[in-house]
C-alpha cells in the first residue's frame, strides 16, 4: 500500500520532489499546497494530485506531510487538518527517498526500517514497537522527553521500559488515538497521538506514538499571542497617529493606511488597499516604487496627492525581513501644516524675545577671529561670578553679549535686569538702583520701593553706559561691589544682595580717570573681566554674514521676501566705514527694504544709495578731525602717536593677524585690542 503524501514546499523543491516521486514505489503525492497569490503555478503528476490552499483543504487521508522550513507555519496549519499525518521536513524526506533508491527491493518493502533514520531526527518524540511489543524506534526527542536513553529502550519490551505506555492497547485494538494527554514517569506532560502500523494486507505490524512536550506547545501559544498582541498594538499606534501613514507590499500594492491618511488625501481604504502605489498621486512619481527598487529610504520628497492636489512631503523607508524586501512604509506630511507650525514658532520666538534675557551666544553672528575671541571671552566670563566690563563702540552688540553671558551662567533661571545709566537723572537713577523708604523724598510711594539691585537678587544686573554715572552714584555702586549690600535712599539699614554685575561703556574710562570724572577704584572693580567687542569695520568678513541674518529678521518685521543682496550692493557694504556698527547696518537694510517694491526679492546698490551722502560726510568729518590734530603736541601725545605707528606696522607685518602681532610685541591679545580701540586703528591697516 502506497504511503500518501502532501507537499507544502517552495517552488523549486516542488519540481524536484515531484520528479523523485514519479519513480517511487512507496510514496504517492496526493496534494500540493499552493498559496492564493501563486494560483497560476499549478502542477500535475497524475489525476490524483490536487492543488489547494489553506482556504480549500481537501478531505483526503494522508500519511506524510512534507514541508519546507520557510513554510513551516503553513505546514503547522495544514497539520491541524491532517492530524494523523507525520510532519517531516523536505530535506529529511529527500534523504529518505535517495536512500531508498540505493537499497534492494526487499528492503524497500520494509518501510518501518527505512524510516528509522529520518524519524530519529524529527522534533517530535517518536516511539515505534513491533507486533512483539519490542521497541524498534526511539528517537532523540523521545530520549530527551522521557529521560530514557536509546540503548535502554531499543529491543526491549515497551512494558518494561515504559510500563504505563498505551501503545500495546493500540496494537491490539488497531484503533488510532489522537491528541491524548499523558504524564510520563519523570513528570513531563505531553500530548501524544498513537497509530497502528499495517502492511499492504492490513496486517498489524506494530504501532507508533508521536508526542510533543506540552511546555513547547504553551510556549508556541504564548509566542502567537505575543505576536498578535504586538500586531494589535502596532495597528493601534498607526491608526491613532496624527501623521498620515501608507504601507505597500513588495509589489507596490497598498496594504494599510490610517485615518490621518484619509483626512489628508481624501482617499478611503477601499480606494487604496490592493491598488498600485500611484493611485493617490496627482503630480510626481511614486516614492514607494523607488524605495522598493533601490531598497534605500528616501526623505523629504515633494509630491501632490489626492483629488485636491495637496502639497506634501513624503518620507519612505523599506521593510526588509531576513534580507528580503517585504514592502515599504511612508509618512506623509502636509506642507501647509508645516508652514503653519513654522509661523507659530516664529510668533513664539517673538514672544520669548520680550522676556528678560532674550539672547544666547548662538544669536551672536560672527566668524571673524576678533569676534570668536570676544565670544570665547564671554563664555569664560559666564562660567565665573566675576564682574564683567563690556567695551566697544555704540552699536557693536554689548547688550547682546550681556544677555548671552547671563543665559550661559548658573544664574540663567533668575532675573536679568537692564539699566540704561544715561537715560535717567542722577536723583532718579539712585532711587531706581537702590530703592527708597517711605518718606525719603517728596512723592515717594507709601511703604517705599525695592530698587533694581534688589529685584535682580540672585540674578544679573546690566548697567549700560556705566561711564555716565555721577560721582555720587559711582561711590554707592563701588560699595555694592565691595560689600555685596545696598542701602535704600533714606534708610540706614544695609540689605545684603547677591547680584552679578555686567557693565558696558563706549567711552574711554582711562581718559575719564585721568580727567577725574570716573573713580579709579570703581574702574578696578568693574574691570575684573574686561571684554572688548570689535567694531564692524574691524571684522569686515562678518558684514555679509550679518546682513543675511538681519534680512531674515527684517523680512518678518516688514512682511517681505528679500532673498539676496546684489554683488554691487555687497561691495558697497564692504567698502563702507560703519561708524554706527551693526545697529547702523540694520538701519540701512531696513530703510532699503522700506523703499523697495513689494515684489522685489533682491537688494541692489540703488536701494541703498542714500548712504552715499552719509559716507561723504563721514570722510569730510574724518579729514577735519585730522586737520584739527595738527596742533602742537605734548610728550604724551607724541608717545601715543609713536605707539600707534608701532601697532600699525605690526599689523602690516603679520598681514592683519592680531594674535601674531600681539605676540610679537610681547603684550596680551586683550591689551592689544584695547590699544587698537584707544588709537582708533581700524581695518584699513589690515591685509
VENTANOR-V527555 format. One record per residue. RES is the residue in one small letter. NEAR is the number of other ideal C-beta (glycine too) atoms within 8 Angstrom. Layout:
BEGIN
res->RES near->NEAR
res->RES near->NEAR
END
This chain:
BEGIN
res->x near->5
res->x near->7
res->x near->10
res->x near->12
res->x near->14
res->x near->17
res->x near->12
res->x near->12
res->x near->11
res->x near->8
res->x near->7
res->x near->6
res->x near->10
res->x near->12
res->x near->9
res->x near->9
res->x near->15
res->x near->12
res->x near->7
res->x near->11
res->x near->13
res->x near->7
res->x near->6
res->x near->10
res->x near->5
res->x near->9
res->x near->11
res->x near->10
res->x near->13
res->x near->11
res->x near->13
res->x near->12
res->x near->14
res->x near->10
res->x near->7
res->x near->6
res->x near->4
res->x near->8
res->x near->9
res->x near->4
res->x near->7
res->x near->7
res->x near->10
res->x near->6
res->x near->9
res->x near->5
res->x near->4
res->x near->7
res->x near->12
res->x near->9
res->x near->9
res->x near->10
res->x near->10
res->x near->8
res->x near->5
res->x near->6
res->x near->9
res->x near->7
res->x near->3
res->x near->9
res->x near->5
res->x near->13
res->x near->9
res->x near->13
res->x near->15
res->x near->13
res->x near->14
res->x near->11
res->x near->7
res->x near->5
res->x near->12
res->x near->9
res->x near->6
res->x near->12
res->x near->13
res->x near->9
res->x near->9
res->x near->14
res->x near->11
res->x near->7
res->x near->7
res->x near->10
res->x near->9
res->x near->10
res->x near->11
res->x near->9
res->x near->10
res->x near->12
res->x near->9
res->x near->12
res->x near->6
res->x near->11
res->x near->13
res->x near->11
res->x near->10
res->x near->13
res->x near->12
res->x near->9
res->x near->10
res->x near->12
res->x near->7
res->x near->5
res->x near->8
res->x near->5
res->x near->5
res->x near->6
res->x near->10
res->x near->12
res->x near->6
res->x near->8
res->x near->9
res->x near->13
res->x near->8
res->x near->14
res->x near->10
res->x near->11
res->x near->10
res->x near->12
res->x near->12
res->x near->10
res->x near->8
res->x near->13
res->x near->3
res->x near->9
res->x near->15
res->x near->16
res->x near->17
res->x near->16
res->x near->14
res->x near->10
res->x near->7
res->x near->4
res->x near->11
res->x near->10
res->x near->14
res->x near->11
res->x near->13
res->x near->12
res->x near->14
res->x near->8
res->x near->11
res->x near->14
res->x near->12
res->x near->8
res->x near->12
res->x near->12
res->x near->8
res->x near->10
res->x near->6
res->x near->9
res->x near->5
res->x near->7
res->x near->13
res->x near->8
res->x near->5
res->x near->10
res->x near->8
res->x near->14
res->x near->9
res->x near->6
res->x near->11
res->x near->11
res->x near->5
res->x near->6
res->x near->11
res->x near->11
res->x near->14
res->x near->12
res->x near->7
res->x near->16
res->x near->14
res->x near->6
res->x near->7
res->x near->8
res->x near->6
res->x near->9
res->x near->10
res->x near->7
res->x near->7
res->x near->10
res->x near->9
res->x near->11
res->x near->7
res->x near->12
res->x near->6
res->x near->6
res->x near->6
res->x near->10
res->x near->10
res->x near->14
res->x near->11
res->x near->13
res->x near->14
res->x near->12
res->x near->12
res->x near->12
res->x near->10
res->x near->10
res->x near->7
res->x near->5
res->x near->4
res->x near->5
res->x near->6
res->x near->10
res->x near->9
res->x near->13
res->x near->14
res->x near->13
res->x near->16
res->x near->11
res->x near->15
res->x near->11
res->x near->11
res->x near->10
res->x near->7
res->x near->8
res->x near->10
res->x near->8
res->x near->8
res->x near->8
res->x near->8
res->x near->8
res->x near->8
res->x near->8
res->x near->8
res->x near->8
res->x near->8
res->x near->8
res->x near->8
res->x near->8
res->x near->8
res->x near->8
res->x near->8
res->x near->8
res->x near->8
res->x near->8
res->x near->8
res->x near->10
res->x near->8
res->x near->6
res->x near->9
res->x near->3
res->x near->8
res->x near->15
res->x near->15
res->x near->15
res->x near->12
res->x near->14
res->x near->8
res->x near->8
res->x near->5
res->x near->11
res->x near->10
res->x near->14
res->x near->9
res->x near->9
res->x near->13
res->x near->12
res->x near->6
res->x near->11
res->x near->14
res->x near->12
res->x near->6
res->x near->13
res->x near->11
res->x near->7
res->x near->11
res->x near->6
res->x near->7
res->x near->5
res->x near->7
res->x near->14
res->x near->9
res->x near->6
res->x near->8
res->x near->8
res->x near->12
res->x near->7
res->x near->10
res->x near->10
res->x near->12
res->x near->8
res->x near->6
res->x near->7
res->x near->6
res->x near->10
res->x near->12
res->x near->13
res->x near->11
res->x near->11
res->x near->15
res->x near->14
res->x near->6
res->x near->6
res->x near->8
res->x near->6
res->x near->8
res->x near->11
res->x near->6
res->x near->6
res->x near->11
res->x near->9
res->x near->11
res->x near->11
res->x near->12
res->x near->12
res->x near->5
res->x near->5
res->x near->9
res->x near->11
res->x near->8
res->x near->14
res->x near->11
res->x near->13
res->x near->12
res->x near->16
res->x near->9
res->x near->12
res->x near->10
res->x near->8
res->x near->6
res->x near->3
res->x near->4
res->x near->7
res->x near->10
res->x near->8
res->x near->12
res->x near->13
res->x near->10
res->x near->14
res->x near->10
res->x near->15
res->x near->12
res->x near->11
res->x near->10
res->x near->8
res->x near->8
res->x near->10
res->x near->8
res->x near->8
res->x near->8
res->x near->8
res->x near->8
res->x near->8
res->x near->8
res->x near->9
res->x near->8
res->x near->8
res->x near->8
res->x near->8
res->x near->8
res->x near->8
res->x near->7
res->x near->6
res->x near->7
res->x near->7
res->x near->10
res->x near->8
res->x near->9
res->x near->8
res->x near->10
res->x near->4
res->x near->9
res->x near->12
res->x near->7
res->x near->12
res->x near->7
res->x near->11
res->x near->8
res->x near->12
res->x near->13
res->x near->10
res->x near->9
res->x near->13
res->x near->11
res->x near->8
res->x near->11
res->x near->14
res->x near->10
res->x near->9
res->x near->12
res->x near->11
res->x near->7
res->x near->7
res->x near->3
res->x near->7
res->x near->12
res->x near->14
res->x near->14
res->x near->13
res->x near->13
res->x near->13
res->x near->9
res->x near->7
res->x near->10
res->x near->12
res->x near->11
res->x near->13
res->x near->10
res->x near->10
res->x near->14
res->x near->16
res->x near->15
res->x near->15
res->x near->14
res->x near->17
res->x near->12
res->x near->12
res->x near->11
res->x near->3
res->x near->10
res->x near->9
res->x near->3
res->x near->9
res->x near->10
res->x near->14
res->x near->12
res->x near->10
res->x near->13
res->x near->8
res->x near->13
res->x near->7
res->x near->5
res->x near->10
res->x near->5
res->x near->9
res->x near->7
res->x near->8
res->x near->14
res->x near->12
res->x near->14
res->x near->10
res->x near->14
res->x near->13
res->x near->14
res->x near->14
res->x near->11
res->x near->8
res->x near->6
res->x near->12
res->x near->10
res->x near->3
res->x near->3
res->x near->13
res->x near->6
res->x near->5
res->x near->5
res->x near->13
res->x near->9
res->x near->6
res->x near->14
res->x near->10
res->x near->14
res->x near->11
res->x near->9
res->x near->15
res->x near->10
res->x near->8
res->x near->13
res->x near->18
res->x near->15
res->x near->15
res->x near->13
res->x near->14
res->x near->12
res->x near->12
res->x near->10
res->x near->6
res->x near->10
res->x near->7
res->x near->7
res->x near->8
res->x near->13
res->x near->12
res->x near->10
res->x near->13
res->x near->12
res->x near->12
res->x near->11
res->x near->14
res->x near->11
res->x near->7
res->x near->6
res->x near->9
res->x near->10
res->x near->15
res->x near->11
res->x near->14
res->x near->11
res->x near->9
res->x near->10
res->x near->3
res->x near->6
res->x near->7
res->x near->9
res->x near->6
res->x near->12
res->x near->6
res->x near->13
res->x near->11
res->x near->12
res->x near->14
res->x near->13
res->x near->16
res->x near->11
res->x near->10
res->x near->7
res->x near->6
res->x near->11
res->x near->8
res->x near->8
res->x near->11
res->x near->12
res->x near->6
res->x near->6
res->x near->4
res->x near->6
res->x near->10
res->x near->10
res->x near->7
res->x near->7
res->x near->13
res->x near->12
res->x near->8
res->x near->11
res->x near->12
res->x near->9
res->x near->10
res->x near->12
res->x near->10
res->x near->13
res->x near->11
res->x near->11
res->x near->13
res->x near->11
res->x near->16
res->x near->9
res->x near->10
res->x near->14
res->x near->11
res->x near->7
res->x near->13
res->x near->13
res->x near->10
res->x near->11
res->x near->13
res->x near->13
res->x near->9
res->x near->9
res->x near->11
res->x near->12
res->x near->8
res->x near->9
res->x near->14
res->x near->12
res->x near->8
res->x near->7
res->x near->9
res->x near->5
res->x near->9
res->x near->5
res->x near->13
res->x near->5
res->x near->7
res->x near->11
res->x near->10
res->x near->5
res->x near->8
res->x near->13
res->x near->11
res->x near->8
res->x near->11
res->x near->13
res->x near->9
res->x near->5
res->x near->8
res->x near->7
res->x near->11
res->x near->7
res->x near->9
res->x near->14
res->x near->10
res->x near->9
res->x near->12
res->x near->16
res->x near->11
res->x near->9
res->x near->10
res->x near->14
res->x near->11
res->x near->10
res->x near->11
res->x near->14
res->x near->7
res->x near->6
res->x near->11
res->x near->4
res->x near->5
res->x near->4
res->x near->8
res->x near->7
res->x near->9
res->x near->15
res->x near->8
res->x near->9
res->x near->5
res->x near->11
res->x near->14
res->x near->7
res->x near->7
res->x near->10
res->x near->7
res->x near->7
res->x near->8
res->x near->10
res->x near->8
res->x near->8
res->x near->10
res->x near->8
res->x near->8
res->x near->8
res->x near->8
res->x near->8
res->x near->8
res->x near->8
res->x near->8
res->x near->7
res->x near->7
res->x near->6
res->x near->5
res->x near->5
res->x near->3
res->x near->6
res->x near->6
res->x near->5
res->x near->6
res->x near->8
res->x near->9
res->x near->8
res->x near->10
res->x near->9
res->x near->8
res->x near->10
res->x near->10
res->x near->8
res->x near->9
res->x near->15
res->x near->10
res->x near->8
res->x near->11
res->x near->13
res->x near->9
res->x near->8
res->x near->10
res->x near->7
res->x near->10
res->x near->8
res->x near->13
res->x near->8
res->x near->8
res->x near->14
res->x near->12
res->x near->7
res->x near->9
res->x near->10
res->x near->4
res->x near->7
res->x near->6
res->x near->9
res->x near->9
res->x near->9
res->x near->14
res->x near->12
res->x near->11
res->x near->12
res->x near->11
res->x near->11
res->x near->9
res->x near->10
res->x near->5
res->x near->10
res->x near->9
res->x near->9
res->x near->4
res->x near->9
res->x near->8
res->x near->3
END
